[in-house]
Amino acid sequence: ERLDVPAKNWKFDQSDLVARSKWDDYVKAYEEVFVETTKPNAPWYIIPANKKWARNLLAARIIVACLEDMQLSYPAVDYDPARIIID
C-alpha cells in the first residue's frame, strides 16, 4: 500500500523490504513470546490495528470486561455523608 497509494509513498523506506523478507520469522518470534509470557492473571490480547476505530473498540471492550471481572466497589466510609455540611 505504501507504494501503490501515492499519498502514502512517504511512509516507504528501504528497510520495509528487509522487514518483509523476514516477516515469517517475526511472526514466529512474537507467537513464542506470547505463548511463553501470557499468564491467567496477565494475558496478552492480540488486537488487529488495520482500522483504528475497530482497534479502539476492541481495546475498550477488553478494558471494560477486565474492570467488571475485578468487581470493584467504593471503599466504605466511617462517617455519614448526609451529615456533612459544606458552607
DSSP file (Angstrom, degrees, kcal/mol; ACC not computed):
  #  RESIDUE AA STRUCTURE BP1 BP2  ACC     N-H-->O    O-->H-N    N-H-->O    O-->H-N    TCO  KAPPA ALPHA  PHI   PSI    X-CA   Y-CA   Z-CA
    1    1 A E     >        0   0    0      0, 0.0     4,-2.4     0, 0.0     7,-0.2   0.000 360.0 360.0 360.0 -34.7    0.0    0.0    0.0
    2    2 A R  T  4  +     0   0    0      1,-0.2    10,-0.3     2,-0.2     9,-0.2   0.794 360.0  34.0 -64.4 -26.3    2.9    2.4    0.7
    3    3 A L  T  4 S+     0   0    0      8,-0.1    -1,-0.2     1,-0.1     6,-0.1   0.755 118.9  51.0 -96.0 -29.2    4.0    2.0   -2.9
    4    4 A D  T  4 S+     0   0    0      1,-0.1    -2,-0.2     4,-0.1     3,-0.1   0.808 102.8  60.4 -80.1 -30.9    0.6    1.7   -4.5
    5    5 A V  S >< S-     0   0    0     -4,-2.4     3,-2.5     1,-0.2     4,-0.5  -0.875  71.8-152.9-104.1 111.5   -1.1    4.7   -2.9
    6    6 A P  G >  S+     0   0    0      0, 0.0     3,-1.2     0, 0.0     4,-0.4   0.831  94.2  59.9 -52.8 -36.3    0.7    8.0   -3.8
    7    7 A A  G 3  S+     0   0    0      1,-0.3     3,-0.1     2,-0.1    -5,-0.1   0.667 109.6  44.1 -68.1 -14.0   -0.5    9.7   -0.6
    8    8 A K  G X  S+     0   0    0     -3,-2.5     3,-1.8    -7,-0.2     4,-0.4   0.362  80.7 101.1-110.7   4.4    1.3    7.0    1.4
    9    9 A N  G X  S+     0   0    0     -3,-1.2     3,-1.6    -4,-0.5    -2,-0.1   0.837  73.5  65.5 -57.2 -33.3    4.6    6.9   -0.6
   10   10 A W  G 3  S+     0   0    0     -4,-0.4    -1,-0.3     1,-0.3    -2,-0.1   0.731  93.3  62.0 -63.8 -21.0    6.3    9.0    2.0
   11   11 A K  G <  S+     0   0    0     -3,-1.8    -1,-0.3    -9,-0.2    -2,-0.2   0.681  83.1 102.8 -77.8 -17.0    5.9    6.1    4.5
   12   12 A F    <   +     0   0    0     -3,-1.6     2,-0.3    -4,-0.4     3,-0.0  -0.407  44.7 173.1 -73.5 141.0    8.0    3.8    2.4
   13   13 A D    >   -     0   0    0     -2,-0.1     3,-2.2     1,-0.1     4,-0.5  -0.983  43.4-116.8-141.8 149.4   11.6    3.0    3.4
   14   14 A Q  T >> S+     0   0    0     -2,-0.3     3,-1.2     1,-0.3     4,-1.0   0.816 113.1  67.3 -56.1 -30.8   14.1    0.5    2.0
   15   15 A S  H 3> S+     0   0    0      1,-0.3     4,-2.7     2,-0.2    -1,-0.3   0.734  85.3  72.0 -65.0 -19.8   14.1   -1.2    5.4
   16   16 A D  H <> S+     0   0    0     -3,-2.2     4,-2.4     1,-0.2    -1,-0.3   0.877  95.4  52.0 -59.5 -37.2   10.4   -2.2    4.7
   17   17 A L  H <> S+     0   0    0     -3,-1.2     4,-1.6    -4,-0.5    -1,-0.2   0.894 110.5  46.5 -68.6 -39.7   11.8   -4.7    2.0
   18   18 A V  H  X S+     0   0    0     -4,-1.0     4,-0.9     2,-0.2    -2,-0.2   0.937 113.6  48.7 -65.7 -46.5   14.2   -6.3    4.5
   19   19 A A  H >< S+     0   0    0     -4,-2.7     3,-0.8     1,-0.2    -2,-0.2   0.895 108.8  54.0 -61.0 -40.5   11.5   -6.5    7.2
   20   20 A R  H >< S+     0   0    0     -4,-2.4     3,-1.3     1,-0.3     4,-0.3   0.878 104.1  54.8 -62.9 -37.7    9.0   -8.0    4.7
   21   21 A S  H 3< S+     0   0    0     -4,-1.6    -1,-0.3     1,-0.3    -2,-0.2   0.724 113.2  42.9 -69.1 -19.7   11.5  -10.8    3.8
   22   22 A K  T <X S+     0   0    0     -4,-0.9     4,-2.2    -3,-0.8     3,-0.4   0.216  79.6 114.4-107.4  13.1   11.8  -11.7    7.5
   23   23 A W  H <> S+     0   0    0     -3,-1.3     4,-2.6     1,-0.2     5,-0.2   0.887  74.7  51.2 -54.3 -46.6    8.0  -11.5    8.2
   24   24 A D  H  > S+     0   0    0     -4,-0.3     4,-2.2     1,-0.2    -1,-0.2   0.885 110.1  50.3 -61.1 -38.4    7.6  -15.2    8.9
   25   25 A D  H  > S+     0   0    0     -3,-0.4     4,-2.3     2,-0.2    -1,-0.2   0.901 110.3  50.2 -65.2 -40.5   10.5  -15.1   11.4
   26   26 A Y  H  X S+     0   0    0     -4,-2.2     4,-2.7     2,-0.2    -2,-0.2   0.931 110.1  49.8 -62.0 -46.0    9.0  -12.0   13.1
   27   27 A V  H  X S+     0   0    0     -4,-2.6     4,-2.7     1,-0.2    -2,-0.2   0.922 111.1  49.2 -61.1 -44.8    5.6  -13.8   13.4
   28   28 A K  H  X S+     0   0    0     -4,-2.2     4,-2.3     1,-0.2    -1,-0.2   0.921 111.6  49.1 -59.7 -44.7    7.2  -16.9   14.9
   29   29 A A  H  X S+     0   0    0     -4,-2.3     4,-2.2     2,-0.2    -2,-0.2   0.920 112.2  47.6 -63.1 -44.4    9.1  -14.9   17.4
   30   30 A Y  H  X S+     0   0    0     -4,-2.7     4,-2.7     2,-0.2    -2,-0.2   0.929 110.9  51.4 -62.8 -44.9    6.0  -12.9   18.5
   31   31 A E  H  X S+     0   0    0     -4,-2.7     4,-2.6     1,-0.2     5,-0.2   0.909 109.7  50.2 -59.3 -42.1    4.0  -16.1   18.9
   32   32 A E  H  X S+     0   0    0     -4,-2.3     4,-2.5     2,-0.2    -1,-0.2   0.913 110.3  49.7 -62.9 -43.0    6.7  -17.6   21.0
   33   33 A V  H  X S+     0   0    0     -4,-2.2     4,-1.8     2,-0.2    -2,-0.2   0.932 112.3  47.6 -61.0 -45.9    6.8  -14.5   23.3
   34   34 A F  H  X S+     0   0    0     -4,-2.7     4,-1.6     1,-0.2    -2,-0.2   0.923 113.9  46.5 -63.5 -44.1    3.0  -14.5   23.7
   35   35 A V  H  < S+     0   0    0     -4,-2.6    -1,-0.2     1,-0.2    -2,-0.2   0.911 117.1  43.4 -64.2 -42.7    2.8  -18.2   24.5
   36   36 A E  H  < S+     0   0    0     -4,-2.5    -1,-0.2    -5,-0.2    -2,-0.2   0.729 121.4  36.9 -78.0 -22.2    5.7  -18.1   26.9
   37   37 A T  H  < S+     0   0    0     -4,-1.8     2,-0.2    -5,-0.2    -1,-0.2   0.558  85.1 105.7-112.2  -8.3    4.7  -14.9   28.8
   38   38 A T     <  -     0   0    0     -4,-1.6     3,-0.0    -5,-0.2    -4,-0.0  -0.531  46.6-175.7 -74.8 140.9    0.9  -15.0   29.0
   39   39 A K  B >   -A   42   0A   0      3,-1.1     3,-1.3    -2,-0.2    -2,-0.0  -0.926  38.9-111.0-131.8 154.7   -0.4  -15.8   32.4
   40   40 A P  T 3  S+     0   0    0      0, 0.0    -1,-0.1     0, 0.0    -2,-0.0   0.862 122.2  40.2 -55.3 -35.9   -4.0  -16.3   33.7
   41   41 A N  T 3  S+     0   0    0      1,-0.2    -3,-0.0    -3,-0.0     0, 0.0   0.487 128.4  31.9 -92.7  -2.5   -3.8  -13.1   35.6
   42   42 A A  B <  S+A   39   0A   0     -3,-1.3    -3,-1.1     2,-0.0    -1,-0.2  -0.432  80.5 172.9-151.0  68.6   -1.9  -11.2   32.9
   43   43 A P        -     0   0    0      0, 0.0     2,-0.3     0, 0.0    -5,-0.1  -0.358  30.8-119.3 -79.4 159.5   -2.9  -12.4   29.5
   44   44 A W        -     0   0    0    -10,-0.2     2,-0.5    -2,-0.1    -2,-0.0  -0.716  20.1-154.4 -88.0 147.1   -1.9  -10.9   26.1
   45   45 A Y        -     0   0    0     -2,-0.3     2,-0.7     2,-0.0    14,-0.0  -0.988   5.5-150.3-122.9 120.0   -4.6   -9.6   23.9
   46   46 A I        -     0   0    0     -2,-0.5    -2,-0.0     2,-0.0     0, 0.0  -0.814  20.0-177.5 -93.0 115.0   -3.8   -9.6   20.2
   47   47 A I        -     0   0    0     -2,-0.7     2,-0.1     2,-0.0     8,-0.1  -0.954  25.2-128.8-119.1 120.2   -5.7   -6.7   18.5
   48   48 A P        -     0   0    0      0, 0.0     3,-0.2     0, 0.0    10,-0.1  -0.433  17.9-166.4 -64.4 140.1   -5.6   -6.1   14.8
   49   49 A A        +     0   0    0      1,-0.1     3,-0.1    -2,-0.1     7,-0.0   0.150  55.3 108.9-116.3  18.3   -4.7   -2.4   14.2
   50   50 A N  S    S+     0   0    0      1,-0.2     2,-0.5     2,-0.1    -1,-0.1   0.866  87.1  37.2 -63.7 -35.1   -5.6   -2.1   10.5
   51   51 A K  S  > S-     0   0    0     -3,-0.2     4,-2.5     1,-0.1     3,-0.3  -0.970  75.3-153.2-121.0 117.1   -8.6    0.0   11.3
   52   52 A K  H  > S+     0   0    0     -2,-0.5     4,-2.8     1,-0.2     5,-0.2   0.872  94.1  53.5 -59.1 -40.6   -8.2    2.4   14.2
   53   53 A W  H  > S+     0   0    0      1,-0.2     4,-2.1     2,-0.2    -1,-0.2   0.897 111.8  45.6 -63.8 -38.9  -11.9    2.5   15.1
   54   54 A A  H  > S+     0   0    0     -3,-0.3     4,-2.6     2,-0.2     5,-0.2   0.905 112.8  50.7 -70.2 -41.2  -12.0   -1.3   15.4
   55   55 A R  H  X S+     0   0    0     -4,-2.5     4,-2.5     1,-0.2    -2,-0.2   0.939 112.4  46.7 -58.8 -47.9   -8.8   -1.4   17.4
   56   56 A N  H  X S+     0   0    0     -4,-2.8     4,-2.4     1,-0.2    -2,-0.2   0.893 112.1  50.5 -63.7 -40.5  -10.0    1.2   19.8
   57   57 A L  H  X S+     0   0    0     -4,-2.1     4,-2.4    -5,-0.2    -1,-0.2   0.934 112.0  46.8 -63.6 -46.8  -13.4   -0.6   20.2
   58   58 A L  H  X S+     0   0    0     -4,-2.6     4,-2.3     1,-0.2    -2,-0.2   0.919 112.8  49.3 -62.5 -43.7  -11.8   -3.9   20.9
   59   59 A A  H  X S+     0   0    0     -4,-2.5     4,-2.4    -5,-0.2    -1,-0.2   0.919 111.4  49.6 -62.0 -43.2   -9.3   -2.4   23.4
   60   60 A A  H  X S+     0   0    0     -4,-2.4     4,-2.7     1,-0.2    -1,-0.2   0.908 110.2  50.6 -63.0 -41.8  -12.2   -0.6   25.2
   61   61 A R  H  X S+     0   0    0     -4,-2.4     4,-2.5     2,-0.2    -1,-0.2   0.900 110.6  49.2 -63.4 -40.5  -14.2   -3.8   25.4
   62   62 A I  H  X S+     0   0    0     -4,-2.3     4,-2.5     2,-0.2    -2,-0.2   0.928 112.1  48.4 -64.3 -44.3  -11.3   -5.7   26.9
   63   63 A I  H  X S+     0   0    0     -4,-2.4     4,-2.5     2,-0.2    -2,-0.2   0.928 112.3  48.4 -62.4 -45.5  -10.7   -3.0   29.4
   64   64 A V  H  X S+     0   0    0     -4,-2.7     4,-2.7     1,-0.2    -2,-0.2   0.932 112.0  49.2 -60.9 -46.0  -14.3   -2.8   30.4
   65   65 A A  H  X S+     0   0    0     -4,-2.5     4,-2.4     1,-0.2    -1,-0.2   0.905 111.6  49.1 -61.3 -42.0  -14.5   -6.6   30.8
   66   66 A C  H  X S+     0   0    0     -4,-2.5     4,-1.2     2,-0.2    -1,-0.2   0.916 112.2  47.7 -64.2 -43.1  -11.4   -6.7   32.9
   67   67 A L  H  <>S+     0   0    0     -4,-2.5     5,-0.7     1,-0.2     4,-0.4   0.903 111.9  50.0 -65.2 -40.6  -12.7   -4.0   35.2
   68   68 A E  H ><5S+     0   0    0     -4,-2.7     3,-1.5     1,-0.2    -2,-0.2   0.902 107.0  55.1 -64.1 -40.2  -16.0   -5.7   35.5
   69   69 A D  H 3<5S+     0   0    0     -4,-2.4    -1,-0.2     1,-0.3    -2,-0.2   0.785  99.8  61.5 -62.4 -27.1  -14.3   -9.0   36.4
   70   70 A M  T 3<5S-     0   0    0     -4,-1.2    -1,-0.3    -3,-0.3    -2,-0.2   0.654  95.4-146.0 -74.5 -14.3  -12.5   -7.2   39.2
   71   71 A Q  T < 5 -     0   0    0     -3,-1.5    -3,-0.1    -4,-0.4    -2,-0.1   0.922  26.4-168.7  47.4  54.0  -15.8   -6.5   40.9
   72   72 A L      < +     0   0    0     -5,-0.7     2,-0.3     1,-0.0    -1,-0.1  -0.348  11.2 179.0 -71.5 151.1  -14.6   -3.1   42.1
   73   73 A S        -     0   0    0     -2,-0.1     3,-0.1     3,-0.0    -1,-0.0  -0.980  35.4 -93.6-147.8 159.1  -16.5   -1.1   44.7
   74   74 A Y        -     0   0    0     -2,-0.3     3,-0.1     1,-0.1     2,-0.1  -0.451  50.2-104.9 -69.7 145.7  -16.1    2.1   46.5
   75   75 A P        -     0   0    0      0, 0.0    -1,-0.1     0, 0.0     2,-0.1  -0.388  38.5-102.2 -69.7 150.6  -14.5    1.8   50.0
   76   76 A A        -     0   0    0     -3,-0.1     2,-0.3    -2,-0.1    -3,-0.0  -0.415  34.5-138.9 -69.3 147.7  -16.7    2.1   53.0
   77   77 A V        -     0   0    0      2,-0.2    -1,-0.0    -2,-0.1    -3,-0.0  -0.785   7.9-138.5-107.6 155.0  -16.5    5.4   54.8
   78   78 A D  S    S+     0   0    0     -2,-0.3     2,-0.3     2,-0.0    -2,-0.0  -0.023  81.8  58.7-102.9  30.8  -16.5    5.9   58.6
   79   79 A Y  S    S-     0   0    0      5,-0.0    -2,-0.2     0, 0.0     3,-0.1  -0.943  88.6-103.0-147.3 167.0  -18.9    8.8   58.6
   80   80 A D    >   -     0   0    0     -2,-0.3     3,-2.0     1,-0.2     4,-0.4  -0.849  23.7-158.7 -96.6 107.5  -22.4    9.7   57.4
   81   81 A P  G >  S+     0   0    0      0, 0.0     3,-1.2     0, 0.0    -1,-0.2   0.800  90.3  63.6 -56.7 -29.2  -22.1   11.7   54.2
   82   82 A A  G 3  S+     0   0    0      1,-0.2    -2,-0.0    -3,-0.1     0, 0.0   0.720  98.8  55.3 -67.9 -19.9  -25.7   13.1   54.8
   83   83 A R  G <  S+     0   0    0     -3,-2.0     2,-0.4     2,-0.1    -1,-0.2   0.483  82.1 106.2 -92.1  -3.3  -24.5   14.8   58.0
   84   84 A I    <   -     0   0    0     -3,-1.2     2,-0.5    -4,-0.4    -5,-0.0  -0.644  54.0-162.8 -80.3 128.0  -21.7   16.7   56.3
   85   85 A I        -     0   0    0     -2,-0.4     2,-0.6     2,-0.0    -2,-0.1  -0.953   3.5-162.5-114.6 125.6  -22.4   20.4   55.9
   86   86 A I              0   0    0     -2,-0.5    -2,-0.0     1,-0.1     0, 0.0  -0.935 360.0 360.0-109.2 120.2  -20.5   22.5   53.4
   87   87 A D              0   0    0     -2,-0.6    -1,-0.1     0, 0.0    -2,-0.0   0.456 360.0 360.0 -79.5 360.0  -20.7   26.2   54.0
